[in-house]
Structures are given as structure tokens and as C-alpha cells.
Amino acid sequence: MSHRCGVRQAQKEKTRRALLDAALRLLEDQSLSSLGLREVTRAVGVAPAAFYRHFRDLSDLGVALVEESLGSLHHMIGAILAGQDGDAERIDATVAAVADHVRRYPAHIRFIARERHGGVRAVREAIAAELDRFADEVATDFCPRLSAEDWPPEDVRMLAELYVDHMVMTATAFLEAQAEHLGAAGASGAADVEDAVGPAGAVGAAGAEDAADAAGAEDERRVAATARKQLLLISLGRHHWRDG
């Protein structure tokens, strides 16, 4: 009996995971408000009625995607803030971690960037709540040092929100750089394949792909350099905030 229950539970989790993954793929080119429930279930190969065993509706699925998308980034940045000494080291570690996260989970970042101000209220509120908790953790990390500098709690919280907003903005900038790189690579590859004749064409396609990779890396470096400067500016402002 317990074995059968375990099998059913595993199958249920597998279907839930498939629904989340399918929705995330479909949301690469559209917003959640335009996504249809049948579109998701058709992509998974289950009946629409099966959807309701896992989620109340598409907004409920969207909230689950928010928790999944922001959860890992939330904990990752919290660990960086707690584990680094010195402004320069913390800035470098934060920018590198955000860049790596975007490379690993572009669909999640795209979803958050699009739905943060999107048309589904429950999802907007879930994103805001997650970022709010993120700011609470950052403020808690800053508080011991800033309280010693006579920072009032509301100013500590304001600074934490500024850091969180910047991290989201930086993640979106990395995502856009990546999208431009992939678009350029796809266009170059298609043109080379169309013109290719034998091995020379293959070499041309490989060369175009290498060029696109180099351009993508350069775009990422520009985004990272800008993010570091912006964080350094915030840091310098923080050190002189109480001077007046």
C-alpha cells in the first residue's frame, strides 16, 4: 500500500514539474495573462482536468514559478552579502553571481522581468513579496554596521531596497545582452548555412558562431562593468550619507 502511495506521489510531482517547465517555455514569448490553460496541458500531454490537481489556476502556477525563480537567487545573494568582507570584494562577488545565475536560469529571469509589472495581480504581488523578503535580509546584514554609524532603521531599509532593485536591474541587463547575442548568433548561423557549400560553409558558420560568442562575452563585460560602477557609486554614497 505504502509503495503504491509512493509511486502515485512521485508521478504527481513529475506531472507538476512538467506543467511548470512547459509554462516556463511557453512564457518565453508571451506574458502569463495571455497564456491559456489548455496550451500548457497540451504541451505536457495531460487533460485540462489534470491541471487542477496541482494548481487552482494559471495565476497559482505563476506564483509557484515566482517562488522557484527568485528563491535560489534570494539565498545566493544573501550568502554573498554574509560571506564577503570589503566593498570591492562584495561588489565583484555579487555581479559575478548574478551573471552566473542569468546564464543558468535565463527563462526564470525573463519571467520575473516580464511579470514584475505584468497583468496578473497575484503574480505581481508574489514578486513584490519575495523582493521584500530579500530586502529584509539585506537590511539585517547591513544593520549592525550602519546602526553603529547612527543610521535610522528606515534609511537602512531604503538602502537595502536600492541594492535589491539594482540586482534585479542587473539581472535583466545580463539577460538582454544574452538575448542579443543569441539573436545575432542565430541570424549569422542561418545566413552561413544558406550560403554554405561543403566544408567551407561549415567553417564559415563556425567562424560566425565564434564571432557571435566573442560579441556576447564583450556585451556581458560591459554590463558587468556598468553594474560594478553603479554599486560602487551606491557604496560611496552610503559612506557619506550621514555626513550632512
PASEBA-1860 file (N, C-alpha, C; in nm, 3 decimals):
! residues 244
1> MSHRCGVR> 0.083/-0.120/0.000/0.000/0.000/0.000/0.087/0.126/0.000 ~ 0.187/0.130/0.091/0.274/0.247/0.100/0.356/0.264/-0.028 ~ 0.392/0.150/-0.090/0.468/0.157/-0.215/0.384/0.223/-0.324 ~ 0.254/0.183/-0.334/0.167/0.241/-0.435/0.148/0.391/-0.410 ~ 0.136/0.429/-0.284/0.123/0.572/-0.249/0.247/0.648/-0.292 ~ 0.364/0.585/-0.269/0.488/0.650/-0.307/0.500/0.668/-0.457 ~ 0.454/0.568/-0.533/0.457/0.577/-0.680/0.364/0.686/-0.727 ~ 0.242/0.692/-0.670/0.145/0.795/-0.709/0.198/0.934/-0.678
9> QAQKEKTR> 0.262/0.947/-0.561/0.316/1.078/-0.523/0.429/1.121/-0.617 ~ 0.513/1.025/-0.655/0.622/1.055/-0.747/0.568/1.097/-0.883 ~ 0.462/1.029/-0.930/0.401/1.063/-1.057/0.336/1.201/-1.051 ~ 0.274/1.230/-0.938/0.212/1.362/-0.919/0.316/1.472/-0.925 ~ 0.429/1.451/-0.857/0.537/1.550/-0.858/0.595/1.565/-0.998 ~ 0.605/1.454/-1.071/0.658/1.458/-1.207/0.566/1.541/-1.299 ~ 0.435/1.522/-1.285/0.340/1.598/-1.367/0.342/1.746/-1.330 ~ 0.350/1.774/-1.201/0.357/1.915/-1.157/0.481/1.982/-1.215
17> RALLDAAL> 0.593/1.912/-1.208/0.718/1.965/-1.263/0.705/1.988/-1.413 ~ 0.641/1.896/-1.482/0.623/1.909/-1.627/0.536/2.029/-1.661 ~ 0.433/2.055/-1.581/0.346/2.171/-1.603/0.423/2.302/-1.584 ~ 0.505/2.307/-1.480/0.586/2.428/-1.455/0.686/2.450/-1.568 ~ 0.753/2.344/-1.610/0.853/2.357/-1.717/0.787/2.398/-1.849 ~ 0.672/2.340/-1.879/0.602/2.374/-2.003/0.558/2.520/-2.001 ~ 0.504/2.564/-1.888/0.461/2.704/-1.877/0.579/2.798/-1.895 ~ 0.691/2.764/-1.834/0.809/2.849/-1.844/0.857/2.859/-1.988
25> RLLEDQSL> 0.854/2.747/-2.060/0.893/2.751/-2.203/0.796/2.837/-2.283 ~ 0.668/2.821/-2.260/0.567/2.897/-2.334/0.574/3.046/-2.302 ~ 0.619/3.078/-2.182/0.626/3.218/-2.140/0.750/3.291/-2.192 ~ 0.834/3.222/-2.266/0.950/3.289/-2.325/0.906/3.394/-2.426 ~ 0.791/3.374/-2.489/0.747/3.463/-2.596/0.613/3.530/-2.569 ~ 0.562/3.518/-2.448/0.434/3.581/-2.416/0.424/3.602/-2.266 ~ 0.324/3.680/-2.226/0.304/3.706/-2.084/0.208/3.603/-2.026 ~ 0.206/3.594/-1.895/0.119/3.497/-1.828/-0.028/3.527/-1.855
33> SSLGLREV> -0.062/3.654/-1.865/-0.202/3.691/-1.887/-0.255/3.645/-2.022 ~ -0.166/3.618/-2.117/-0.208/3.572/-2.249/-0.195/3.420/-2.265 ~ -0.144/3.353/-2.163/-0.123/3.208/-2.171/-0.253/3.135/-2.142 ~ -0.282/3.033/-2.219/-0.403/2.953/-2.198/-0.374/2.824/-2.124 ~ -0.468/2.785/-2.038/-0.450/2.662/-1.960/-0.438/2.541/-2.053 ~ -0.523/2.535/-2.156/-0.516/2.422/-2.249/-0.383/2.419/-2.324 ~ -0.326/2.538/-2.346/-0.196/2.546/-2.412/-0.089/2.474/-2.329 ~ -0.096/2.494/-2.197/0.001/2.431/-2.106/-0.021/2.280/-2.099
41> TRAVGVAP> -0.146/2.239/-2.079/-0.173/2.095/-2.066/-0.145/2.020/-2.196 ~ -0.171/2.086/-2.309/-0.141/2.022/-2.438/0.010/2.000/-2.453 ~ 0.090/2.096/-2.406/0.235/2.083/-2.415/0.286/1.967/-2.330 ~ 0.216/1.939/-2.219/0.258/1.830/-2.130/0.198/1.696/-2.174 ~ 0.082/1.703/-2.243/0.016/1.580/-2.284/-0.078/1.525/-2.180 ~ -0.139/1.615/-2.099/-0.237/1.571/-1.999/-0.369/1.642/-2.026 ~ -0.476/1.589/-1.971/-0.608/1.651/-1.986/-0.614/1.779/-1.903 ~ -0.693/1.878/-1.947/-0.706/2.002/-1.868/-0.748/1.978/-1.724
49> AAFYRHFR> -0.833/1.876/-1.703/-0.878/1.847/-1.565/-0.761/1.811/-1.474 ~ -0.654/1.752/-1.532/-0.537/1.712/-1.453/-0.465/1.832/-1.395 ~ -0.475/1.944/-1.465/-0.408/2.067/-1.419/-0.453/2.103/-1.277 ~ -0.585/2.087/-1.252/-0.641/2.133/-1.125/-0.605/2.044/-1.007 ~ -0.539/1.934/-1.032/-0.487/1.853/-0.921/-0.359/1.914/-0.863 ~ -0.304/2.010/-0.936/-0.176/2.069/-0.896/-0.185/2.220/-0.868 ~ -0.269/2.290/-0.944/-0.281/2.435/-0.929/-0.428/2.476/-0.938 ~ -0.463/2.581/-0.865/-0.601/2.631/-0.870/-0.632/2.692/-1.006
57> DLSDLGVA> -0.534/2.764/-1.059/-0.550/2.831/-1.189/-0.410/2.871/-1.237 ~ -0.404/2.943/-1.349/-0.273/2.981/-1.403/-0.201/3.081/-1.314 ~ -0.275/3.165/-1.244/-0.207/3.259/-1.153/-0.140/3.184/-1.039 ~ -0.202/3.075/-0.993/-0.142/2.992/-0.888/-0.013/2.928/-0.940 ~ -0.015/2.881/-1.065/0.106/2.829/-1.127/0.211/2.939/-1.137 ~ 0.169/3.060/-1.174/0.262/3.173/-1.184/0.329/3.204/-1.051 ~ 0.253/3.197/-0.942/0.311/3.221/-0.808/0.416/3.115/-0.776 ~ 0.388/2.990/-0.814/0.487/2.883/-0.793/0.614/2.911/-0.872
65> LVEESLGS> 0.600/2.963/-0.993/0.717/2.999/-1.072/0.794/3.115/-1.009 ~ 0.723/3.208/-0.948/0.790/3.319/-0.878/0.877/3.264/-0.765 ~ 0.819/3.177/-0.684/0.894/3.120/-0.571/1.017/3.045/-0.620 ~ 1.000/2.972/-0.728/1.112/2.896/-0.784/1.217/2.989/-0.846 ~ 1.170/3.091/-0.918/1.262/3.180/-0.991/1.344/3.267/-0.897 ~ 1.281/3.321/-0.794/1.352/3.413/-0.704/1.415/3.343/-0.584 ~ 1.367/3.223/-0.552/1.417/3.157/-0.432/1.566/3.134/-0.433 ~ 1.619/3.077/-0.541/1.762/3.046/-0.545/1.847/3.172/-0.549
73> LHHMIGAI> 1.803/3.273/-0.626/1.877/3.398/-0.632/1.876/3.467/-0.496 ~ 1.763/3.462/-0.431/1.745/3.520/-0.298/1.848/3.467/-0.199 ~ 1.861/3.334/-0.193/1.954/3.273/-0.098/2.100/3.292/-0.142 ~ 2.123/3.292/-0.272/2.259/3.308/-0.323/2.316/3.445/-0.287 ~ 2.238/3.549/-0.311/2.286/3.685/-0.280/2.299/3.705/-0.130 ~ 2.207/3.645/-0.055/2.218/3.654/0.091/2.349/3.595/0.140 ~ 2.390/3.483/0.080/2.517/3.420/0.119/2.635/3.509/0.082 ~ 2.627/3.576/-0.032/2.735/3.665/-0.074/2.749/3.781/0.022
81> LAGQDGDA> 2.636/3.841/0.058/2.639/3.956/0.149/2.697/3.916/0.284 ~ 2.667/3.795/0.328/2.715/3.750/0.459/2.860/3.702/0.454 ~ 2.908/3.662/0.336/3.036/3.594/0.329/3.153/3.676/0.279 ~ 3.131/3.800/0.236/3.239/3.880/0.179/3.274/3.997/0.269 ~ 3.403/4.029/0.276/3.449/4.146/0.351/3.502/4.249/0.252 ~ 3.464/4.374/0.273/3.513/4.480/0.186/3.418/4.508/0.072 ~ 3.400/4.636/0.041/3.304/4.676/-0.061/3.340/4.619/-0.198 ~ 3.468/4.630/-0.238/3.509/4.585/-0.372/3.485/4.436/-0.389
89> ERIDATVA> 3.522/4.356/-0.287/3.504/4.212/-0.295/3.357/4.175/-0.302 ~ 3.277/4.243/-0.223/3.134/4.214/-0.221/3.069/4.251/-0.355 ~ 3.108/4.364/-0.410/3.055/4.407/-0.539/3.092/4.307/-0.648 ~ 3.220/4.269/-0.655/3.264/4.174/-0.757/3.191/4.041/-0.744 ~ 3.178/3.993/-0.619/3.113/3.863/-0.597/2.965/3.870/-0.635 ~ 2.901/3.982/-0.603/2.759/3.996/-0.634/2.734/4.000/-0.783 ~ 2.811/4.081/-0.856/2.793/4.092/-1.001/2.821/3.958/-1.069 ~ 2.928/3.890/-1.027/2.962/3.761/-1.085/2.852/3.658/-1.058
97> AVADHVRR> 2.796/3.660/-0.938/2.691/3.564/-0.903/2.564/3.589/-0.983 ~ 2.528/3.716/-1.002/2.408/3.748/-1.080/2.428/3.705/-1.225 ~ 2.546/3.734/-1.282/2.574/3.694/-1.420/2.565/3.542/-1.436 ~ 2.622/3.469/-1.342/2.618/3.323/-1.349/2.475/3.272/-1.338 ~ 2.396/3.333/-1.251/2.258/3.291/-1.232/2.177/3.312/-1.360 ~ 2.200/3.424/-1.427/2.127/3.451/-1.552/2.167/3.350/-1.659 ~ 2.294/3.315/-1.665/2.337/3.215/-1.762/2.272/3.079/-1.734 ~ 2.255/3.047/-1.607/2.198/2.917/-1.570/2.046/2.914/-1.586
105> YPAHIRFI> 1.981/3.026/-1.552/1.834/3.027/-1.546/1.774/3.146/-1.623 ~ 1.803/3.157/-1.752/1.752/3.273/-1.827/1.600/3.279/-1.832 ~ 1.535/3.163/-1.844/1.388/3.163/-1.854/1.325/3.216/-1.725 ~ 1.383/3.182/-1.610/1.330/3.232/-1.483/1.346/3.383/-1.472 ~ 1.463/3.434/-1.511/1.485/3.578/-1.504/1.393/3.652/-1.600 ~ 1.375/3.597/-1.720/1.286/3.658/-1.818/1.143/3.665/-1.763 ~ 1.101/3.557/-1.699/0.967/3.552/-1.641/0.948/3.662/-1.536 ~ 1.046/3.677/-1.446/1.036/3.778/-1.340/1.038/3.919/-1.400
113> ARERHGGV> 1.127/3.943/-1.495/1.138/4.075/-1.557/1.008/4.114/-1.625 ~ 0.943/4.019/-1.692/0.819/4.049/-1.764/0.700/4.063/-1.670 ~ 0.693/3.976/-1.569/0.573/3.971/-1.485/0.578/4.063/-1.364 ~ 0.695/4.121/-1.337/0.704/4.211/-1.221/0.605/4.325/-1.232 ~ 0.581/4.372/-1.351/0.483/4.478/-1.374/0.377/4.431/-1.473 ~ 0.351/4.300/-1.473/0.259/4.241/-1.570/0.113/4.251/-1.528 ~ 0.030/4.176/-1.600/-0.114/4.190/-1.583/-0.179/4.096/-1.484 ~ -0.103/4.005/-1.421/-0.162/3.911/-1.326/-0.128/3.958/-1.184
121> RAVREAIA> -0.230/4.005/-1.115/-0.209/4.069/-0.985/-0.142/3.978/-0.884 ~ -0.189/3.852/-0.875/-0.133/3.760/-0.775/0.016/3.739/-0.797 ~ 0.058/3.736/-0.923/0.199/3.715/-0.954/0.280/3.841/-0.923 ~ 0.226/3.959/-0.959/0.294/4.085/-0.923/0.315/4.092/-0.772 ~ 0.212/4.058/-0.697/0.220/4.066/-0.551/0.319/3.963/-0.496 ~ 0.324/3.845/-0.558/0.420/3.743/-0.513/0.563/3.788/-0.538 ~ 0.587/3.850/-0.654/0.721/3.901/-0.684/0.759/4.010/-0.585 ~ 0.666/4.103/-0.561/0.691/4.212/-0.466/0.721/4.157/-0.327
129> AELDRFAD> 0.647/4.054/-0.285/0.667/3.995/-0.153/0.804/3.928/-0.142 ~ 0.844/3.856/-0.248/0.976/3.791/-0.248/1.088/3.896/-0.241 ~ 1.075/4.002/-0.320/1.178/4.107/-0.319/1.178/4.180/-0.186 ~ 1.061/4.188/-0.123/1.051/4.250/0.009/1.128/4.167/0.112 ~ 1.111/4.035/0.106/1.186/3.948/0.197/1.336/3.956/0.170 ~ 1.370/3.968/0.044/1.509/3.986/0.004/1.566/4.111/0.070 ~ 1.491/4.222/0.060/1.536/4.348/0.120/1.548/4.336/0.272 ~ 1.459/4.261/0.334/1.468/4.239/0.479/1.601/4.172/0.515
137> EVATDFCP> 1.641/4.071/0.436/1.766/4.001/0.465/1.886/4.092/0.444 ~ 1.883/4.171/0.337/1.994/4.263/0.311/2.002/4.367/0.424 ~ 1.887/4.419/0.466/1.884/4.518/0.575/1.938/4.458/0.704 ~ 1.903/4.333/0.730/1.952/4.265/0.850/2.105/4.251/0.845 ~ 2.158/4.224/0.726/2.303/4.214/0.711/2.371/4.350/0.732 ~ 2.307/4.457/0.680/2.367/4.590/0.691/2.353/4.649/0.832 ~ 2.249/4.609/0.903/2.210/4.679/1.024/2.320/4.694/1.130 ~ 2.397/4.588/1.163/2.497/4.605/1.269/2.600/4.714/1.238
145> RLSAEDWP> 2.643/4.723/1.113/2.744/4.823/1.077/2.682/4.962/1.068 ~ 2.566/4.972/1.006/2.506/5.103/0.983/2.447/5.163/1.110 ~ 2.399/5.078/1.200/2.348/5.129/1.328/2.460/5.196/1.407 ~ 2.581/5.139/1.393/2.697/5.199/1.461/2.731/5.336/1.402 ~ 2.685/5.361/1.278/2.707/5.491/1.214/2.585/5.582/1.228 ~ 2.497/5.546/1.322/2.377/5.625/1.352/2.275/5.629/1.238 ~ 2.268/5.520/1.161/2.166/5.512/1.057/2.032/5.473/1.121 ~ 1.926/5.548/1.093/1.794/5.506/1.141/1.745/5.385/1.062
153> PEDVRMLA> 1.659/5.302/1.120/1.612/5.180/1.053/1.550/5.206/0.916 ~ 1.476/5.317/0.902/1.411/5.342/0.772/1.514/5.370/0.662 ~ 1.628/5.429/0.698/1.733/5.454/0.599/1.806/5.324/0.562 ~ 1.826/5.237/0.661/1.887/5.107/0.634/1.799/5.028/0.537 ~ 1.670/5.034/0.562/1.576/4.963/0.474/1.577/5.023/0.333 ~ 1.583/5.154/0.324/1.588/5.221/0.193/1.712/5.176/0.115 ~ 1.825/5.168/0.183/1.949/5.124/0.118/1.937/4.979/0.072 ~ 1.878/4.895/0.155/1.860/4.754/0.118/1.772/4.742/-0.007
161> ELYVDHMV> 1.666/4.818/-0.013/1.577/4.815/-0.130/1.652/4.862/-0.255 ~ 1.739/4.960/-0.238/1.818/5.009/-0.350/1.909/4.899/-0.405 ~ 1.971/4.824/-0.315/2.057/4.713/-0.359/1.974/4.605/-0.430 ~ 1.859/4.572/-0.376/1.775/4.469/-0.438/1.729/4.514/-0.576 ~ 1.683/4.637/-0.587/1.639/4.688/-0.718/1.754/4.684/-0.818 ~ 1.873/4.716/-0.772/1.988/4.715/-0.862/2.020/4.574/-0.908 ~ 2.010/4.477/-0.819/2.038/4.338/-0.857/1.939/4.289/-0.962 ~ 1.812/4.324/-0.946/1.711/4.285/-1.045/1.739/4.353/-1.178
169> MTATAFLE> 1.774/4.481/-1.172/1.806/4.556/-1.294/1.929/4.496/-1.364 ~ 2.029/4.458/-1.286/2.150/4.399/-1.343/2.119/4.264/-1.407 ~ 2.038/4.183/-1.341/2.000/4.053/-1.397/1.928/4.073/-1.530 ~ 1.840/4.172/-1.537/1.768/4.200/-1.662/1.864/4.246/-1.771 ~ 1.963/4.328/-1.734/2.061/4.375/-1.832/2.145/4.260/-1.886 ~ 2.185/4.168/-1.798/2.258/4.048/-1.844/2.171/3.965/-1.938 ~ 2.044/3.952/-1.904/1.952/3.875/-1.987/1.938/3.937/-2.126 ~ 1.926/4.069/-2.131/1.912/4.137/-2.260/2.039/4.121/-2.344
177> AQAEHLGA> 2.154/4.129/-2.279/2.280/4.109/-2.351/2.287/3.968/-2.407 ~ 2.243/3.871/-2.328/2.243/3.732/-2.372/2.147/3.713/-2.489 ~ 2.029/3.775/-2.482/1.929/3.761/-2.588/1.981/3.820/-2.719 ~ 2.048/3.936/-2.711/2.103/3.998/-2.830/2.210/3.908/-2.892 ~ 2.293/3.846/-2.806/2.398/3.756/-2.853/2.338/3.634/-2.923 ~ 2.234/3.574/-2.862/2.172/3.456/-2.920/2.102/3.490/-3.052 ~ 2.040/3.609/-3.057/1.974/3.651/-3.180/2.074/3.672/-3.292 ~ 2.187/3.735/-3.259/2.291/3.758/-3.360/2.352/3.626/-3.406
185> AGASGAAD> 2.373/3.534/-3.312/2.430/3.404/-3.347/2.336/3.328/-3.439 ~ 2.205/3.333/-3.407/2.107/3.263/-3.489/2.099/3.320/-3.629 ~ 2.101/3.453/-3.640/2.093/3.518/-3.771/2.218/3.488/-3.853 ~ 2.335/3.495/-3.788/2.460/3.468/-3.860/2.466/3.323/-3.904 ~ 2.425/3.232/-3.814/2.429/3.091/-3.847/2.337/3.058/-3.963 ~ 2.217/3.118/-3.964/2.122/3.092/-4.072/2.175/3.141/-4.205 ~ 2.237/3.258/-4.205/2.291/3.313/-4.328/2.405/3.226/-4.381 ~ 2.489/3.179/-4.288/2.602/3.095/-4.332/2.556/2.962/-4.386
193> VEDAVGPA> 2.452/2.903/-4.322/2.401/2.776/-4.370/2.341/2.792/-4.509 ~ 2.272/2.903/-4.531/2.209/2.928/-4.660/2.313/2.941/-4.770 ~ 2.428/3.004/-4.737/2.532/3.027/-4.837/2.635/2.914/-4.843 ~ 2.623/2.818/-4.749/2.730/2.717/-4.735/2.731/2.620/-4.853 ~ 2.853/2.588/-4.896/2.872/2.483/-4.996/2.987/2.397/-4.945 ~ 2.956/2.277/-4.894/3.059/2.185/-4.848/3.128/2.235/-4.722 ~ 3.251/2.185/-4.696/3.325/2.215/-4.573/3.349/2.363/-4.554 ~ 3.368/2.437/-4.661/3.396/2.581/-4.646/3.280/2.650/-4.578
201> GAVGAAGA> 3.157/2.606/-4.612/3.040/2.665/-4.549/3.037/2.636/-4.400 ~ 3.076/2.513/-4.363/3.080/2.476/-4.221/3.180/2.562/-4.147 ~ 3.295/2.587/-4.208/3.396/2.672/-4.146/3.341/2.813/-4.129 ~ 3.269/2.862/-4.234/3.212/2.996/-4.223/3.112/3.006/-4.111 ~ 3.028/2.902/-4.095/2.930/2.902/-3.987/2.999/2.900/-3.851 ~ 3.105/2.819/-3.840/3.179/2.812/-3.714/3.242/2.946/-3.682 ~ 3.296/3.012/-3.787/3.357/3.143/-3.766/3.256/3.245/-3.721 ~ 3.138/3.241/-3.781/3.032/3.335/-3.742/2.989/3.310/-3.597
209> EDAADAAG> 2.982/3.182/-3.559/2.943/3.148/-3.422/3.048/3.196/-3.323 ~ 3.177/3.179/-3.358/3.284/3.228/-3.271/3.276/3.380/-3.255 ~ 3.248/3.449/-3.366/3.237/3.595/-3.361/3.120/3.638/-3.273 ~ 3.008/3.565/-3.285/2.891/3.596/-3.203/2.921/3.570/-3.055 ~ 2.994/3.460/-3.026/3.033/3.430/-2.888/3.120/3.542/-2.831 ~ 3.215/3.589/-2.911/3.304/3.698/-2.866/3.224/3.825/-2.841 ~ 3.128/3.854/-2.930/3.045/3.973/-2.912/2.959/3.960/-2.787 ~ 2.906/3.839/-2.763/2.826/3.817/-2.643/2.907/3.834/-2.517
217> AEDERRVA> 3.031/3.783/-2.517/3.118/3.798/-2.400/3.150/3.944/-2.375 ~ 3.171/4.019/-2.483/3.201/4.163/-2.469/3.079/4.236/-2.412 ~ 2.960/4.200/-2.458/2.837/4.262/-2.405/2.824/4.234/-2.256 ~ 2.852/4.110/-2.216/2.845/4.075/-2.074/2.946/4.154/-1.992 ~ 3.066/4.172/-2.048/3.169/4.250/-1.976/3.122/4.395/-1.957 ~ 3.057/4.449/-2.059/3.008/4.587/-2.047/2.900/4.599/-1.939 ~ 2.809/4.503/-1.939/2.704/4.503/-1.836/2.766/4.491/-1.697 ~ 2.863/4.400/-1.682/2.929/4.379/-1.553/3.003/4.505/-1.508
225> ATARKQLL> 3.073/4.570/-1.600/3.148/4.691/-1.566/3.053/4.801/-1.521 ~ 2.942/4.817/-1.591/2.844/4.919/-1.553/2.784/4.888/-1.417 ~ 2.750/4.760/-1.393/2.691/4.720/-1.265/2.788/4.747/-1.150 ~ 2.916/4.718/-1.171/3.015/4.744/-1.066/3.026/4.892/-1.035 ~ 3.028/4.975/-1.139/3.036/5.120/-1.117/2.914/5.171/-1.042 ~ 2.799/5.122/-1.079/2.676/5.166/-1.012/2.675/5.124/-0.866 ~ 2.717/5.000/-0.839/2.723/4.954/-0.700/2.829/5.030/-0.620 ~ 2.939/5.064/-0.686/3.042/5.143/-0.618/2.989/5.282/-0.585
233> LISLGRHH> 2.912/5.341/-0.677/2.852/5.472/-0.651/2.756/5.465/-0.532 ~ 2.675/5.358/-0.527/2.585/5.340/-0.414/2.666/5.326/-0.285 ~ 2.775/5.249/-0.293/2.858/5.227/-0.175/2.922/5.356/-0.126 ~ 2.973/5.436/-0.220/3.034/5.564/-0.181/2.930/5.656/-0.119 ~ 2.811/5.659/-0.177/2.704/5.740/-0.121/2.667/5.694/0.018 ~ 2.668/5.562/0.038/2.635/5.507/0.170/2.732/5.557/0.276 ~ 2.861/5.561/0.241/2.964/5.602/0.340/2.949/5.749/0.380 ~ 2.888/5.829/0.294/2.877/5.972/0.323/2.732/6.016/0.350
241> WRDG> 2.641/5.919/0.361/2.501/5.951/0.377/2.473/6.031/0.504 ~ 2.544/5.997/0.611/2.517/6.064/0.741/2.603/6.187/0.762 ~ 2.687/6.223/0.663/2.777/6.338/0.682/2.699/6.467/0.703 ~ 2.585/6.479/0.635/2.507/6.602/0.645/2.422/6.608/0.771
END
